[in-house]
Amino acid sequence: MRKLLAVLIVFSVLGGCRKTDEGTTENSGGEELAFDYQKMPERATINPEATKIVEGWEEFKAFNASIDVLYKATNNEDLALAIDDLIEKEKELNKGHYPELFDTFQIKSRQQVVRTYLYKVKASILENQPTTEPTIDMLQAYNAMRKQFNVIVNSQLDKKLILDEN
């Protein structure tokens, strides 16, 4: 019995010490870490009425200019710089004054979704993870915010008429 136990221990030690050719890498999923700027979605258009309102909103204009820089990013280094700038501009946008028509929960909630995806992209960059998919998600959230501008301008309901009980 002791000989069998000794033989099992020797084989398990030898089996455990054997070198394997299968390298374990963090990113063996097949997806590249390189940022694929060609997959970025087109920017949603804002209708002329909403554009007039947005033109006077300085914080949003600065945020929009940073989005332009993001669209010019072609690698992870450019993307990291653009995301850092976007995070700062989003903070200013959040603290800034909203136009009266756009000072609604619909816009602010979509902005919070954009903020969440901005931090997701930032985390992907810092953790050396793929960045293309989170960037696409962030731009889709940004497009949803831009589309909400159009919705608000196109369907202006008079709250006084709705809430008036007379």
N, CA, C and O of each residue as an XYZ file, in Angstrom:
664
protein
N       0.819     -1.183      0.000
C       0.000      0.000      0.000
C       0.873      1.262      0.000
O       0.587      2.236     -0.697
N       1.953      1.216      0.806
C       2.844      2.367      0.866
C       3.567      2.578     -0.451
O       3.815      3.715     -0.851
N       3.910      1.476     -1.136
C       4.584      1.594     -2.433
C       3.651      2.246     -3.450
O       4.081      3.081     -4.245
N       2.380      1.866     -3.425
C       1.396      2.448     -4.340
C       1.216      3.938     -4.060
O       1.115      4.736     -4.991
N       1.176      4.312     -2.798
C       1.055      5.720     -2.413
C       2.286      6.507     -2.860
O       2.162      7.628     -3.354
N       3.450      5.934     -2.690
C       4.691      6.602     -3.103
C       4.721      6.780     -4.615
O       5.130      7.835     -5.099
N       4.297      5.772     -5.368
C       4.277      5.867     -6.829
C       3.291      6.946     -7.276
O       3.598      7.711     -8.190
N       2.121      7.025     -6.654
C       1.132      8.051     -7.004
C       1.662      9.459     -6.731
O       1.445     10.372     -7.528
N       2.345      9.630     -5.624
C       2.912     10.942     -5.289
C       3.978     11.325     -6.303
O       4.021     12.475     -6.739
N       4.832     10.397     -6.685
C       5.886     10.676     -7.662
C       5.266     11.062     -9.008
O       5.700     12.037     -9.621
N       4.267     10.323     -9.477
C       3.630     10.644    -10.757
C       2.886     11.983    -10.712
O       2.898     12.728    -11.691
N       2.247     12.290     -9.593
C       1.536     13.567     -9.507
C       2.509     14.739     -9.469
O       2.225     15.792    -10.040
N       3.658     14.573     -8.803
C       4.666     15.636     -8.782
C       5.257     15.810    -10.172
O       5.416     16.939    -10.635
N       5.579     14.731    -10.835
C       6.134     14.815    -12.189
C       5.108     15.399    -13.163
O       5.459     16.193    -14.036
N       3.866     15.012    -13.016
C       2.807     15.533    -13.888
C       2.558     17.015    -13.640
O       2.253     17.754    -14.577
N       2.680     17.454    -12.411
C       2.472     18.860    -12.071
C       3.624     19.743    -12.507
O       3.424     20.928    -12.773
N       4.819     19.193    -12.586
C       6.000     19.980    -12.959
C       6.222     20.025    -14.464
O       7.083     20.765    -14.940
N       5.475     19.261    -15.199
C       5.663     19.204    -16.641
C       5.318     20.547    -17.272
O       4.304     21.158    -16.934
N       6.162     21.001    -18.182
C       5.917     22.262    -18.877
C       4.863     22.053    -19.949
O       4.816     21.017    -20.613
N       4.017     23.067    -20.100
C       2.995     22.995    -21.141
C       3.263     24.089    -22.154
O       3.794     25.147    -21.815
N       2.901     23.836    -23.377
C       3.082     24.828    -24.432
C       1.900     25.770    -24.526
O       1.966     26.785    -25.219
N       0.833     25.448    -23.843
C      -0.346     26.293    -23.888
C      -0.128     27.494    -22.985
O      -0.256     27.395    -21.765
N       0.200     28.619    -23.584
C       0.407     29.825    -22.805
C      -0.926     30.413    -22.385
O      -1.856     30.504    -23.186
N      -1.011     30.803    -21.155
C      -2.243     31.432    -20.687
C      -2.059     32.930    -20.746
O      -1.274     33.510    -19.995
N      -2.787     33.536    -21.639
C      -2.745     34.988    -21.749
C      -4.104     35.525    -21.366
O      -5.118     34.832    -21.455
N      -4.105     36.771    -20.940
C      -5.360     37.386    -20.525
C      -6.312     37.570    -21.689
O      -7.527     37.471    -21.518
N      -5.790     37.828    -22.840
C      -6.642     38.189    -23.959
C      -6.527     37.148    -25.069
O      -6.114     37.474    -26.182
N      -6.881     35.923    -24.783
C      -6.809     34.882    -25.801
C      -8.162     34.659    -26.461
O      -8.354     33.645    -27.132
N      -9.102     35.580    -26.286
C     -10.438     35.444    -26.840
C     -10.515     35.680    -28.332
O     -11.571     35.480    -28.933
N      -9.421     36.099    -28.942
C      -9.421     36.310    -30.370
C      -9.677     37.759    -30.761
O      -9.375     38.154    -31.887
N     -10.227     38.556    -29.854
C     -10.510     39.941    -30.180
C      -9.265     40.779    -29.930
O      -8.618     40.656    -28.890
N      -8.941     41.622    -30.881
C      -7.758     42.461    -30.752
C      -8.009     43.591    -29.773
O      -9.144     44.019    -29.563
N      -6.913     44.065    -29.176
C      -7.016     45.203    -28.286
C      -7.000     46.523    -29.052
O      -7.315     47.570    -28.488
N      -6.639     46.479    -30.313
C      -6.570     47.694    -31.105
C      -7.959     48.298    -31.269
O      -8.950     47.583    -31.420
N      -8.012     49.615    -31.235
C      -9.262     50.336    -31.383
C      -9.631     50.392    -32.859
O      -8.845     50.869    -33.677
N     -10.815     49.911    -33.202
C     -11.265     49.901    -34.592
C     -12.178     51.112    -34.815
O     -13.386     51.046    -34.586
N     -11.580     52.206    -35.261
C     -12.317     53.456    -35.433
C     -13.305     53.394    -36.588
O     -14.186     54.248    -36.680
N     -13.187     52.424    -37.460
C     -14.078     52.341    -38.613
C     -15.460     51.804    -38.245
O     -16.396     51.917    -39.037
N     -15.596     51.223    -37.053
C     -16.880     50.667    -36.639
C     -17.743     51.677    -35.880
O     -18.854     51.350    -35.465
N     -17.247     52.883    -35.699
C     -18.002     53.864    -34.920
C     -19.259     54.286    -35.683
O     -19.209     54.515    -36.892
N     -20.392     54.390    -34.967
C     -21.649     54.755    -35.632
C     -21.660     56.224    -36.050
O     -20.959     57.061    -35.482
N     -22.465     56.504    -37.044
C     -22.629     57.888    -37.490
C     -23.326     58.698    -36.402
O     -24.090     58.165    -35.597
N     -23.049     59.974    -36.400
C     -23.664     60.856    -35.410
C     -25.097     61.168    -35.817
O     -25.373     61.452    -36.983
N     -26.002     61.114    -34.851
C     -27.409     61.430    -35.106
C     -27.543     62.923    -35.379
O     -26.856     63.744    -34.771
N     -28.431     63.256    -36.295
C     -28.621     64.666    -36.636
C     -29.633     65.305    -35.695
O     -30.549     64.658    -35.187
N     -29.432     66.584    -35.488
C     -30.361     67.365    -34.669
C     -31.140     68.258    -35.619
O     -30.554     68.885    -36.502
N     -32.467     68.324    -35.444
C     -33.270     69.125    -36.356
C     -32.991     70.626    -36.149
O     -32.423     71.005    -35.124
N     -33.378     71.476    -37.100
C     -33.018     72.899    -37.038
C     -33.514     73.621    -35.782
O     -32.810     74.482    -35.256
N     -34.700     73.289    -35.299
C     -35.215     73.963    -34.100
C     -34.348     73.650    -32.881
O     -34.029     74.536    -32.088
N     -33.974     72.377    -32.743
C     -33.126     71.980    -31.620
C     -31.717     72.543    -31.784
O     -31.058     72.868    -30.797
N     -31.258     72.658    -33.022
C     -29.932     73.215    -33.273
C     -29.839     74.655    -32.795
O     -28.814     75.066    -32.251
N     -30.905     75.421    -32.996
C     -30.915     76.810    -32.533
C     -30.736     76.888    -31.023
O     -30.020     77.753    -30.518
N     -31.384     75.986    -30.312
C     -31.282     75.985    -28.851
C     -29.888     75.530    -28.411
O     -29.302     76.106    -27.494
N     -29.363     74.494    -29.073
C     -28.070     73.930    -28.702
C     -26.930     74.909    -28.990
O     -25.919     74.906    -28.288
N     -27.089     75.746    -30.019
C     -26.024     76.693    -30.359
C     -25.733     77.679    -29.234
O     -24.610     78.169    -29.123
N     -26.714     77.974    -28.410
C     -26.505     78.880    -27.289
C     -26.059     78.178    -26.012
O     -25.831     78.838    -24.998
N     -25.933     76.877    -26.042
C     -25.578     76.082    -24.871
C     -24.085     75.782    -24.938
O     -23.667     74.817    -25.577
N     -23.284     76.614    -24.275
C     -21.825     76.551    -24.390
C     -21.251     75.222    -23.899
O     -20.341     74.677    -24.524
N     -21.769     74.696    -22.793
C     -21.236     73.447    -22.251
C     -21.450     72.284    -23.216
O     -20.577     71.431    -23.378
N     -22.624     72.259    -23.858
C     -22.885     71.186    -24.812
C     -22.028     71.357    -26.068
O     -21.582     70.372    -26.655
N     -21.803     72.584    -26.470
C     -20.945     72.818    -27.647
C     -19.528     72.313    -27.381
O     -18.901     71.736    -28.268
N     -19.020     72.527    -26.164
C     -17.685     72.037    -25.813
C     -17.664     70.506    -25.784
O     -16.710     69.884    -26.250
N     -18.724     69.906    -25.234
C     -18.823     68.442    -25.197
C     -18.897     67.880    -26.611
O     -18.264     66.868    -26.916
N     -19.662     68.530    -27.463
C     -19.805     68.103    -28.853
C     -18.476     68.209    -29.593
O     -18.155     67.352    -30.417
N     -17.702     69.254    -29.305
C     -16.383     69.404    -29.937
C     -15.451     68.268    -29.502
O     -14.634     67.799    -30.294
N     -15.571     67.834    -28.264
C     -14.757     66.712    -27.798
C     -15.178     65.410    -28.461
O     -14.349     64.530    -28.689
N     -16.458     65.284    -28.769
C     -16.931     64.109    -29.522
C     -16.295     64.119    -30.914
O     -15.930     63.067    -31.439
N     -16.162     65.318    -31.516
C     -15.492     65.416    -32.815
C     -14.067     64.874    -32.733
O     -13.606     64.189    -33.646
N     -13.371     65.182    -31.639
C     -12.011     64.678    -31.445
C     -12.035     63.161    -31.321
O     -11.152     62.481    -31.844
N     -13.038     62.624    -30.633
C     -13.160     61.178    -30.475
C     -13.324     60.500    -31.837
O     -12.753     59.436    -32.075
N     -14.096     61.110    -32.721
C     -14.291     60.530    -34.050
C     -13.003     60.540    -34.871
O     -12.888     59.790    -35.841
N     -12.043     61.369    -34.503
C     -10.768     61.424    -35.220
C      -9.745     60.455    -34.645
O      -8.674     60.278    -35.226
N     -10.054     59.821    -33.509
C      -9.125     58.882    -32.879
C      -8.957     57.644    -33.748
O      -9.933     57.083    -34.247
N      -7.712     57.228    -33.921
C      -7.438     56.061    -34.761
C      -6.729     54.942    -33.998
O      -6.526     53.856    -34.541
N      -6.350     55.198    -32.742
C      -5.702     54.153    -31.939
C      -6.050     54.364    -30.473
O      -6.722     55.330    -30.115
N      -5.587     53.452    -29.634
C      -5.942     53.512    -28.212
C      -5.365     54.733    -27.510
O      -5.979     55.241    -26.571
N      -4.212     55.215    -27.935
C      -3.629     56.393    -27.305
C      -4.480     57.630    -27.582
O      -4.757     58.420    -26.679
N      -4.890     57.790    -28.835
C      -5.779     58.905    -29.182
C      -7.111     58.781    -28.448
O      -7.666     59.769    -27.968
N      -7.608     57.558    -28.371
C      -8.873     57.316    -27.692
C      -8.773     57.669    -26.208
O      -9.698     58.261    -25.652
N      -7.668     57.314    -25.566
C      -7.488     57.609    -24.141
C      -7.497     59.116    -23.899
O      -8.120     59.587    -22.947
N      -6.817     59.866    -24.746
C      -6.805     61.328    -24.603
C      -8.196     61.906    -24.828
O      -8.630     62.790    -24.089
N      -8.892     61.414    -25.837
C     -10.232     61.917    -26.141
C     -11.207     61.591    -25.006
O     -12.044     62.423    -24.655
N     -11.110     60.410    -24.441
C     -12.013     60.014    -23.357
C     -11.749     60.852    -22.110
O     -12.691     61.265    -21.435
N     -10.481     61.109    -21.798
C     -10.168     61.970    -20.646
C     -10.776     63.360    -20.832
O     -11.342     63.928    -19.898
N     -10.654     63.897    -22.043
C     -11.228     65.212    -22.335
C     -12.753     65.165    -22.253
O     -13.378     66.080    -21.717
N     -13.344     64.105    -22.783
C     -14.807     63.968    -22.737
C     -15.327     63.868    -21.308
O     -16.384     64.416    -20.995
N     -14.605     63.181    -20.448
C     -15.033     63.063    -19.055
C     -15.044     64.444    -18.394
O     -15.966     64.774    -17.649
N     -14.017     65.242    -18.673
C     -13.973     66.597    -18.108
C     -15.095     67.468    -18.665
O     -15.736     68.209    -17.920
N     -15.332     67.383    -19.963
C     -16.400     68.180    -20.590
C     -17.779     67.752    -20.100
O     -18.676     68.582    -19.954
N     -17.948     66.453    -19.847
C     -19.233     65.970    -19.343
C     -19.482     66.482    -17.930
O     -20.614     66.811    -17.576
N     -18.429     66.550    -17.125
C     -18.571     67.096    -15.773
C     -19.009     68.559    -15.838
O     -19.874     68.987    -15.074
N     -18.410     69.325    -16.754
C     -18.801     70.728    -16.931
C     -20.237     70.834    -17.432
O     -20.990     71.706    -16.997
N     -20.611     69.949    -18.344
C     -21.978     69.928    -18.868
C     -22.975     69.631    -17.750
O     -24.045     70.237    -17.688
N     -22.625     68.709    -16.880
C     -23.509     68.335    -15.776
C     -23.678     69.486    -14.781
O     -24.768     69.690    -14.247
N     -22.603     70.238    -14.532
C     -22.664     71.356    -13.587
C     -23.251     72.615    -14.217
O     -23.746     73.495    -13.514
N     -23.194     72.697    -15.541
C     -23.601     73.909    -16.239
C     -25.097     74.140    -16.253
O     -25.880     73.366    -15.701
N     -25.464     75.220    -16.898
C     -26.864     75.635    -17.014
C     -27.452     75.035    -18.287
O     -26.905     75.205    -19.376
N     -28.564     74.335    -18.137
C     -29.258     73.739    -19.276
C     -30.245     74.761    -19.836
O     -30.811     75.551    -19.081
N     -30.455     74.751    -21.150
C     -31.538     75.563    -21.690
C     -32.865     75.112    -21.078
O     -33.029     73.940    -20.740
N     -33.790     76.026    -20.940
C     -35.046     75.729    -20.252
C     -35.771     74.522    -20.850
O     -36.288     73.677    -20.119
N     -35.805     74.447    -22.159
C     -36.513     73.359    -22.818
C     -35.835     72.003    -22.579
O     -36.508     70.974    -22.512
N     -34.498     72.006    -22.449
C     -33.749     70.760    -22.285
C     -33.401     70.466    -20.829
O     -32.665     69.517    -20.556
N     -33.907     71.249    -19.902
C     -33.659     71.012    -18.484
C     -34.694     70.012    -17.962
O     -35.516     70.330    -17.102
N     -34.629     68.798    -18.507
C     -35.607     67.762    -18.179
C     -34.891     66.477    -17.768
O     -33.699     66.292    -18.015
N     -35.664     65.601    -17.133
C     -35.105     64.317    -16.730
C     -34.756     63.453    -17.938
O     -33.852     62.621    -17.864
N     -35.464     63.643    -19.048
C     -35.185     62.836    -20.239
C     -33.762     63.093    -20.750
O     -33.055     62.158    -21.126
N     -33.355     64.345    -20.760
C     -32.007     64.687    -21.222
C     -30.973     64.290    -20.171
O     -29.939     63.708    -20.498
N     -31.255     64.606    -18.923
C     -30.280     64.332    -17.861
C     -30.052     62.829    -17.663
O     -28.940     62.407    -17.344
N     -31.084     62.036    -17.848
C     -30.893     60.591    -17.699
C     -30.069     60.030    -18.856
O     -29.245     59.138    -18.654
N     -30.283     60.542    -20.050
C     -29.473     60.091    -21.190
C     -28.031     60.547    -21.043
O     -27.103     59.848    -21.450
N     -27.851     61.719    -20.461
C     -26.491     62.194    -20.194
C     -25.809     61.290    -19.168
O     -24.611     61.027    -19.279
N     -26.545     60.821    -18.188
C     -25.970     59.924    -17.194
C     -25.580     58.588    -17.831
O     -24.579     57.988    -17.438
N     -26.348     58.124    -18.793
C     -25.988     56.894    -19.504
C     -24.702     57.119    -20.292
O     -23.833     56.247    -20.321
N     -24.571     58.283    -20.931
C     -23.337     58.610    -21.652
C     -22.171     58.610    -20.663
O     -21.109     58.062    -20.959
N     -22.358     59.215    -19.503
C     -21.305     59.260    -18.478
C     -20.897     57.840    -18.075
O     -19.710     57.547    -17.938
N     -21.879     56.967    -17.889
C     -21.586     55.589    -17.501
C     -20.734     54.898    -18.556
O     -19.757     54.226    -18.225
N     -21.095     55.059    -19.816
C     -20.318     54.431    -20.884
C     -18.949     55.084    -21.046
O     -17.995     54.412    -21.439
N     -18.830     56.378    -20.755
C     -17.515     57.023    -20.785
C     -16.576     56.348    -19.788
O     -15.423     56.052    -20.102
N     -17.085     56.113    -18.593
C     -16.256     55.454    -17.582
C     -15.995     53.999    -17.928
O     -14.965     53.448    -17.539
N     -16.904     53.370    -18.649
C     -16.676     51.994    -19.086
C     -15.536     51.950    -20.110
O     -14.694     51.052    -20.068
N     -15.513     52.918    -21.023
C     -14.425     52.994    -22.000
C     -13.113     53.266    -21.282
O     -12.092     52.649    -21.586
N     -13.142     54.191    -20.331
C     -11.938     54.526    -19.569
C     -11.411     53.294    -18.836
O     -10.205     53.051    -18.826
N     -12.300     52.518    -18.224
C     -11.885     51.298    -17.528
C     -11.291     50.284    -18.499
O     -10.323     49.601    -18.165
N     -11.859     50.179    -19.691
C     -11.324     49.248    -20.691
C      -9.922     49.651    -21.109
O      -9.063     48.798    -21.328
N      -9.694     50.947    -21.218
C      -8.363     51.433    -21.585
C      -7.370     51.123    -20.460
O      -6.278     50.614    -20.713
N      -7.749     51.429    -19.233
C      -6.845     51.231    -18.101
C      -6.553     49.758    -17.830
O      -5.461     49.419    -17.375
N      -7.513     48.885    -18.102
C      -7.336     47.462    -17.833
C      -6.824     46.697    -19.053
O      -6.758     45.467    -19.043
N      -6.464     47.432    -20.096
C      -5.922     46.833    -21.316
C      -6.890     45.810    -21.908
O      -6.496     44.709    -22.290
N      -8.161     46.196    -21.973
C      -9.227     45.380    -22.537
C      -9.613     45.958    -23.902
O      -9.219     47.077    -24.227
N     -10.373     45.216    -24.699
C     -10.831     45.761    -25.980
C     -11.658     47.033    -25.767
O     -12.479     47.098    -24.852
N     -11.440     48.028    -26.605
C     -12.091     49.332    -26.428
C     -13.127     49.651    -27.487
O     -13.889     50.605    -27.329
N     -13.177     48.887    -28.554
C     -14.083     49.218    -29.650
C     -15.546     49.124    -29.224
O     -16.323     50.049    -29.460
N     -15.919     48.019    -28.604
C     -17.326     47.805    -28.242
C     -17.839     48.824    -27.222
O     -18.927     49.364    -27.418
N     -17.097     49.113    -26.134
C     -17.591     50.135    -25.202
C     -17.687     51.520    -25.835
O     -18.566     52.307    -25.482
N     -16.791     51.817    -26.762
C     -16.844     53.115    -27.441
C     -18.082     53.206    -28.313
O     -18.729     54.253    -28.354
N     -18.421     52.146    -29.002
C     -19.634     52.124    -29.821
C     -20.860     52.304    -28.936
O     -21.775     53.049    -29.285
N     -20.883     51.621    -27.786
C     -22.007     51.766    -26.852
C     -22.130     53.208    -26.364
O     -23.235     53.740    -26.263
N     -21.001     53.835    -26.063
C     -21.016     55.218    -25.589
C     -21.545     56.154    -26.671
O     -22.325     57.061    -26.378
N     -21.128     55.943    -27.914
C     -21.594     56.803    -29.005
C     -23.077     56.569    -29.298
O     -23.777     57.503    -29.690
N     -23.559     55.362    -29.119
C     -24.988     55.110    -29.284
C     -25.790     55.817    -28.193
O     -26.881     56.327    -28.449
N     -25.250     55.846    -26.984
C     -25.918     56.579    -25.903
C     -25.911     58.082    -26.193
O     -26.896     58.771    -25.926
N     -24.819     58.583    -26.732
C     -24.734     59.994    -27.115
C     -25.750     60.309    -28.218
O     -26.407     61.349    -28.185
N     -25.873     59.410    -29.186
C     -26.862     59.599    -30.248
C     -28.280     59.591    -29.694
O     -29.137     60.333    -30.174
N     -28.533     58.761    -28.688
C     -29.859     58.742    -28.059
C     -30.158     60.083    -27.391
O     -31.296     60.551    -27.413
N     -29.140     60.695    -26.801
C     -29.331     62.008    -26.188
C     -29.640     63.055    -27.261
O     -30.512     63.904    -27.072
N     -28.929     62.992    -28.377
C     -29.177     63.935    -29.475
C     -30.578     63.737    -30.069
O     -31.255     64.706    -30.411
N     -31.004     62.476    -30.187
C     -32.344     62.203    -30.708
C     -33.420     62.710    -29.753
O     -34.497     63.125    -30.181
N     -33.116     62.672    -28.449
C     -34.078     63.162    -27.467
C     -34.276     64.665    -27.609
O     -35.369     65.164    -27.338
N     -33.249     65.398    -28.026
C     -33.415     66.827    -28.311
C     -34.511     67.018    -29.356
O     -35.388     67.869    -29.207
N     -34.447     66.212    -30.416
C     -35.447     66.297    -31.480
C     -36.846     65.958    -30.959
O     -37.823     66.623    -31.304
N     -36.932     64.925    -30.133
C     -38.230     64.510    -29.600
C     -38.837     65.626    -28.759
O     -40.026     65.923    -28.877
N     -38.027     66.236    -27.920
C     -38.535     67.307    -27.050
C     -38.998     68.501    -27.874
O     -40.048     69.078    -27.593
N     -38.234     68.873    -28.874
C     -38.604     70.027    -29.698
C     -39.845     69.730    -30.541
O     -40.709     70.591    -30.704
N     -39.929     68.515    -31.071
C     -41.050     68.171    -31.954
C     -42.367     67.966    -31.220
O     -43.430     68.199    -31.796
N     -42.322     67.536    -29.968
C     -43.568     67.261    -29.260
C     -43.653     68.099    -27.990
O     -43.545     67.589    -26.875
N     -43.843     69.354    -28.184
C     -43.965     70.238    -27.032
C     -45.419     70.269    -26.581
O     -46.276     70.870    -27.229
N     -45.673     69.617    -25.467
C     -46.998     69.646    -24.883
C     -47.062     70.792    -23.886
O     -46.106     71.042    -23.151
N     -48.179     71.478    -23.865
C     -48.348     72.574    -22.922
C     -48.752     71.984    -21.579
O     -49.876     71.511    -21.411
N     -47.831     72.016    -20.632
C     -48.095     71.432    -19.321
C     -49.197     72.174    -18.583
O     -49.916     71.577    -17.781
N     -49.338     73.457    -18.843
C     -50.387     74.235    -18.168
C     -51.775     73.740    -18.577
O     -52.690     73.681    -17.756
N     -51.920     73.387    -19.856
C     -53.212     72.883    -20.308
C     -53.504     71.503    -19.714
O     -54.645     71.205    -19.361
N     -52.503     70.689    -19.608
C     -52.698     69.349    -19.076
C     -52.995     69.381    -17.588
O     -53.863     68.650    -17.109
N     -52.288     70.215    -16.863
C     -52.431     70.267    -15.405
C     -53.541     71.192    -14.938
O     -53.891     71.178    -13.758
N     -54.106     71.996    -15.833
C     -55.163     72.907    -15.456
C     -56.449     72.120    -15.182
O     -56.924     71.383    -16.046
N     -57.000     72.275    -14.000
C     -58.169     71.506    -13.618
C     -59.471     72.255    -13.919
O     -60.548     71.692    -13.721
N     -59.410     73.450    -14.369
C     -60.621     74.221    -14.641
C     -61.282     73.799    -15.893
O     -62.317     74.353    -16.262
